Amino acid sequence: MSPRANLNRERVLLTALELADAHGYDHLTLAGVAAALGIRLPSLYNHVDGLPGLRRDIALWGTRQLADELRRAAVGRAGSDAIVHVARAYRTFAHQHPGAYTASLQHPSPEDVQLNAAAGEVFDVVAAVLRPYNLQGDDLIHAMRGLRSVMHGFVTLEHVGGFGMSVDREASFERLLAIYLHGLESSNTGNHLAKLP
């Protein structure tokens, strides 16, 4: 059976995901996807809207998958336990699917209903695990940004080999989460986080 016989949008996406994870999202090309599928480049345009469309499909897959992973990590847990498990799931996903993870970081255009809905699911999971801290409005957004910065900053440094010392990175990540949680708990007075001097 020729490669073209069972070629479809899903197969193109899965191949692109594999390439993005293996070689980096920024290095993904339609020519590379076509070569991996054993087809000529023009055949891809029957299944994707060029490279921008393929990148958008990867972003959608990655954002939905991340939301699912975070949701599963949070189920049955509350407070600091939920936050820690969500952070661990976030880090695991980023390592298992670095290409899709990078794609999921982009801010969706207002017109992209599907991608905005998927990003909203991620937002909802993180907001839910922070709910026991009685955060509202800007305070909730600040706390969510802080947690995202902790998770993204750590995995990004791991991806680029930024932790060269032999000290256990797992222990470092757990300590970083503990510091974040301590700050969240100690600075949360009523509905307002304490301001720095």
N, C-alpha and C positions, 0 to 999 in steps of 0.2 A: 504494500500500500504506500503510495507517495505521501510525503509530508503534508501536501496541500489537501489531501483527501479528508483528513480529520482536523483541519485547522479551523479554529473558532476563536471568538473573543477571549474566552476563559483560558484557552491554551496559550494564547499570546500573552495574556496578563501574567500567568504563572511563570512563563519563561522569562518575562521581563523582571518579575520579582526575584527570581533566582539570580539573574545577572546583576541586578541592583544590590542584592545582599552580598554577592561574591566580590564584585568589583567596585561598588560604590554607586550611589544614586546619581551623583554628578557625572559619572562616566557612562551612563546609559545612553545608547544610541539605537535608532531604528535599524541601522545596518548590523549592529551586533545582535539584536533580537532576531532579525531575518536569518543571519548566519547560524545562530543556535537552533533555529527551527528548520534549517535546511531548505529555505525558500528564497525566492527573489524579493528584493525590497518592495517593489510595487504591490506585491500580494498582501502586505501588511495593511495597506490603506483600505482594504475591504473590511477590516476589523477594528481599526483604531483611527482616531482623528489626529494623525500625525504624532510627533513626539510630545507636544503639549497635552494632547488627549490621553496618551499612554501614561504620562506622568500624573495626570489627574486621576486616572483609574488606580494607579499605585497608591496615591494619597488616600483615596477613598477606601481601598482595601486595608491599608495600614491603620487608618483612623478607626474604622469599624472593628478591626481585630484588636487594637489597643483597648477600645472601650469594652469589648467582651472580656479580655484578660483582666482588666481592672475590676470589672463587675464581679467576676468569679472570685477574685481575691478578697473582695469586700463582703461577700455574702456570709451572713452569720456572725459578723464581727462588728465591733463598735469602738469608738474612741481611738486611743493610741494604737490598739491592736489592729484595727482596720487600716489606719494610716500606714503603719509599717508594712502590712501585707500588700497594700496597693503599691507602695513604693518599690517593694521587691519585685512585684509583677511587672511594673513599669520598666525596671532595669533589665529584667529577664527578656522582655519583649524587645527592648532596644538592642540587646546582644544577639538574640536569635534572628532578628529581621532588621539589620542596620539600614538597609536600603529603604524598606517600607517605613521604618521609624523616621528617617530623615524626611521622607515625603510627607509624613503626617504632621510635620511641624509647620508647614506652610499655612498661612491664614487664608481660608477659602474666600472666594469672591462672593459678594452678597447674592449674586444670581444663582450660585450653585446650591440648590436646595438639598441635594443628597449629602454633599460634603459638609454643609453647615449642620445638618441634622446629626451626622456622625460626630462632628466636633462637639455638638451639644450633649451627646451621650457621655463623652469623656468628661466634660464640664460637670454634668450632673452627678457622676460617680464621685469625683473629687469633692464637690460641694457636699454630698451626702456624708462622706466620712469626716468632714470638718463640722458638720451640723451640731454635734454634742458640745462644741465650744461656744455656742450661742453667738456666732458671728453673723453679721448682716451687712448688706450694702458694701461700702468700700472696704470695711474690715475683712469681709469674706474674700473679696478679690485680692487684697494684699496677702492674706494667708495662702490662698491658692497659688498666687504667683511665687510666693516664697517656697512652697512645696515643690512646684514645678522646677524652680531654679535649682533646688537641692538635687532633684532626681536627674534633670537634664545636664546640669553642670558636671555631675559625677560621671555619668555614662559617656559624655562627650570627651572628658579627659581620659577615660579608659580607652575609647575608640582611637584616640590619637597617640596612645602610649605615653600619656602624661604622668603616670605614676611609675617612675623607674625604680624606686626603692623596693626592697624585698619585704617590707612590712605588709601584712595581710590586708588586701583591699576589702575583703568581706567585713573585717572588723572595722575598717575605716568607714565604710558605708553605714554600718549599724550605729556607730558612734555619731556620725553626722545626723542620722535620723533622730537619735536620742537628744542631741543638742537642739534640733529644730522643735521637737516636741516639748522639751523643757522650756524653751523660749515661748512657745505658743501657750503653754499652761500657765507660766509665771507672769506673762505680760497681759493676759486676758482678764481685764477687770470689767465686769458688766459686759457690755457689747463693744467695748473700745479697747484696741491694743495700745499699750503704753507707748508714748513717743520717746525717741531718743533725745538726749539733751542737745 
